Amino acid sequence: MSCNNSFCSVSEQIPGLKRHSSSDSNSDSKRGKCEDPDSKLCGSSQKSKSPIENFISLYIFVKLLGFGAFGVVKLMQHRISGINYAVKIVKKIDSQTDDKTRNEIRLGMKLNSDYVCKVHGYHEDDNHFYIIMDYLEGMDLCDFLCKDPKFFINNPQYFWFVVVSILRGLAYLHSKKIAHMDIKPQNVYLVLDKQGNIIGVKLIDFGLSMEIDDTTKCFKGTHVFMAPEFFHRSTNIDCKVDIWSLAIMAFGMIREYLPIQIASSRKNPDQRNSEICRNIQRLLMDNLFNPFEKESEDQDIKEMERFIQSCLFIYPTDRPTADDLLKKISSDIHQMSL
């Protein structure tokens, strides 16, 4: 899907997956007919099977879910249990990229939360990683907003449902001293029912995630969502970087653009990143970043804006934790219901 929403298009990252439309995947889902781009992934029989071919033979290829520069994601059904899984097949490229994939696998297999996409296992050969994950029916937040940019303004109850779900996922990660490091609309998956209603939210893509300690210093993420401390190289990084990123994303959910803008989308990636860095570094002169020119008169929108504002303290020591925010939201909802 082509999306002109600046909220999504401004996010620079490693080339992601391209989604197949339902019409593209109809022929792929027919049992017994393999139209997989890589025929060995259909479980075709061979006289002498390698370990990876034995693994593949346990699954029935259903359809292609997406593809990108580094691999594909396929819907595969386990022959014995009948359970559907998303199998992410990632090409091995170089040691740095492969380490990122191994990190995603390692952390994904440690995590067990209703708000995190579960990694059930993996296999690898000389050329690929095969990552077995939950199969989720729906779309990421970026695609969802491309379809209906004003959805959360018109349906504030769903704004809070998504935000609270993300905060619960982050609270779980942070309790294990893990920072996601790349919270953005492409990494928030909305589980939808057959009518298109949001019934669940999962955090996905842990390739940049890391276990945090008191000495952690790094520079990683998608620039427009990155917290100011990343750009102040002497500052240690903690899990509160995810809170800043969530607030920037939540701003985009109700405003259709991001509060940290770049002058021109035509600049090359290095120029864009340098400009974003300069814009964020200017924020270090203040303690609180206020992206709203004036407070909305609509009560529902005002509550959303106040939540976003509460997360945008420049210094991480002043920024609330995911648990703090969950308690505050719960208290506010209780008071509104009295």
N, C-alpha and C positions, 0 to 999 in steps of 0.2 A: 504494500500500500504506500503510495506517495503521500507524504505529510508535509504541509507547508507551515505547520504550527511551529513558531520559533521556540516554544518551550521544549520541543523534542529535537528540532534540527540543529540547535546550537550545540548539542552534546557531541563533542569530538571523542572518538574512541577507536579501538581496534575494530576493523570491519565486522559487523554483527551478522545475524542471520537474516535471510530474506524469507518471508513467509510465503507459502503456497496458498493460493485461493482454493476454496472448496471445489471449484470446477477443475482446477489443475490436478487435485489429488484423488478425484473419483476413480480414475482407472487404476491408480496405485493400490487402492484398498481391496481390489478383487482378489479373493483367495485363489492361489494356484497360478496366478499370472504375475511374474516378477518383472517390474519395470524400474527396479532399483538402479541408480546410476553406477553402483559398484556391485556387480553380480554376486560376488562372494558373500555379500551381506544378506543375501536372501536365503542362505542356508542350502545352497545347491550342493548336491552330493559329489564327493570326490573319492577316489579309490583310497588315498591315504590322507587323512585329515590332520591338520596341525591343531595344537591346543585351541587357537583362536577360532578355527573352523568348527571344532567341537562345541565351543561356546555359542557360536552363531546358530548352530543346528538346533539349539534349544528354543529358538525363537522363530515366530512367523512374522515376516515383514508385512505390515499393514499399509502404511503410507509414509511419504516423506513429509515431515513437519516444517523443515526449514533448511537452508544451506547458506554458507558464507565462504569467506576466503580460506578459513582454516578447517572446514569440515562440514558435517551435516548433522541434523537431528532427525531421528526416525521413530515412528510409532511401531513398536514391536510387541507381539503377544507371546507370553511364555507358553510353550506347547503343553506343559503338564498342568499348571495352575490356571491358565486362561487369563492371568492378570496382564493388563496393558502397562508397558513401561515406555518412557521416552529414553532412547539410547542416543547419547551424544557421541559422535565419532569425530575425534579431533586429530588432525594430521600432526605428526612430530616434525618440528621445523628446526629449532635450535635449542640450546640448553636453557636459555632464559625463558623462552615461550613454554618449553616442556616443564620447567620448574613451576611456572604459573599454573599449568594444568594439574600437576601433581599436588600443588597446594590446594587447589579447588577440590580435588578428590579427597585429600586427607581431612580437610576441615568438614567437607560435606558428609563424610562417613561418621564423624564424631557427633554431628548435630542431630537432635531428635526433638522437633517442635512442630506444632500445628501451623506455625507461621514461617517455616523455613522449608524450602524444597529439599526433600531427602535424597541423598545418594545411597543407593542400596548395594553397590559394588562396582567393580571395574575390571577390565582386562586390558592388556596391551600386547602389541607385537612390535616388530622393528619399525613400523611406519605409522601406527595409529594408537590412540587411547580409545577405549570403548567404555563410556561412563553410563551406568544404569541408574536412572532417576525416576522419581514420581512422574507419571503422566498427568498433566494438568489441562483441563479443558477451559479455555478462555483466551485472554490476550494480556500483553503487558500494558502498563499504565499509559505509556506513550501512544500505542496504537489506539487505546480506548479514548484518549483525549483528542486524537486526530479525528475520530468518528463523531465525537460530541464534546467540543471544547467547553461548553457552558454547563456540562452535566452536574458538576459539584456545586456550582452556584445555585442551580435550580433544585438540587437535591442535597441539602446540607447534611442530612442524616447519613448519607453515604460518604461524605467527606470525613466525618468522625469515625465511621466504621473502618475506612481504609487507614486513617491516621492511627487509630488505636491498635489495629492489627499490626501495623508496621512497628509501633512502639513496643508491643508485646514481643515481636520477633527480635527487636534490638535489645530489649531488657534480657531476653534469654541469652543472646550472644554475649552481651556485656557482662552477664553474671559468670561467664566462662572466660572473661578477659579477652574476648575476640571482638575486634572492630571490623565492620563490613568493608569500609573504606571506599565504597563506590555506590552509595545510595543515590539513585536517579530513576526517572520513570521507566527506563528500559529494564531495570533490575527489580521492579515490583510487579509481580504477576497477579492479575485479578482472575480468580476462578469464577466462572459464570454458569448459571443454570441454562436450561434450554430456551428460556424466555429472554436471556441476556442480562438477568439480574446478577449483581455482585453477591456471591455467597461465601467468598473466602479470599484471603490475601496471603501471598507467599513471597518471601525474599528469595531471590535467585542470584546466581553468578557470584561465587566466592573466590574468583581468581585473584583478586587484589587483597582479600581479607588477610588479617594477620593477628597473631596473639600478641597482646600488648603488655609491656612492663614499664617500670618507672623510668627507663632510659631510652624508650623508643623514639627514634627520629627517622623520618622518611618523607618522601614526596611522591604520592601516588593518588590516583583518582581521576575524575573528569573535572577539568579546571573550574568551570562555572559553578560546580556544586561543592568545591573544596573549601574547608574551613580556613580562616585567616592564619591559624598557627602553622599551617603547611608552608606559608610564604614567609614566615619568620623563622629562619632556619635554626635559631638557637633554642627554640621552644620545643619541649617534648610533646609527643602526640599521645592522646588517650582516646578512649571510646567516645568522647563527646564530639569528635569530628562528625560522627554519624548524625548527631542531633542537628548540627548546622545544616548538613546536606538535606535532611528531612524538611527543615524549615524552608530552604530555597525551593525544594520540589513542591511543598504545600502551597507556597506563593504562586507557583506556576499553575497549580490545579484550579485556582480561583481567578487568576489574572491572564492566563493564556500566554504569558511571556515570563522571562526570568528577571529578577531585580538587578542582577549584575550583567550589564549589557556590553556588547562590543560594537565599535563604530561601524564596521562593515563585515558582512558575511562573506565578502569576496576575497578577503585576505587569506593567505596560505596558513596552514595550521600553526606554524611557529609564530607568525605575526599575531594570530588570534590569541594564542596562549600567553604571549608576552604582554599583550594589552590587558587581558584578564588579570594577570599577575599584578600589573601596575594599579588597576582599579581596586583590587582587593587590598593591596598594600596601603592604599590611601585610607582604608577603613581603620587601620591600626591606630590612627590618631584619635579615634573615638572609642568609647567602651561599648556602645550599643548601636547596631546598624538598624536604622528604621527605613524600610523600603516603601512605606506608605506615606503619600503626600498628606493625606488627611484621613481620619477615621470614618468608616462608612456609617451611614445613618441606619442601615438595615441591621437589625439585632443579630440575625444569624451570621451575616458576613462579618460583623464587628467581632463576634466571638472567635471566628476563624482567624481574623487579623491579629487579635490579641494573643492567640496561641502561637502564631508564627513569630510575632514580635518577641515573645518570651524566650524563644530559642536562639535569638540572634545576638547574644552577647559576644563581643569580640574576644574576650579572654575566657578560655575554657573553664577556669575556676569559677566564673560567675554563671556559666551556662548550666541549666538543669540536666539531670540524668533522665534516662527513659523512665525509670521508676517514679521519679519526681513528677514527671508530666502525666503519667497514668493516674497517679493519686489526685493530681490537680483536676484533670478532666473528669474523673469519677466524682469528685466533690462538687464541681460545677454542675454536672448533670443532675446530681442529687438535689442541689439547691433549686435548680430550675424546675424540678418536678414537684417541689413543695407548694 
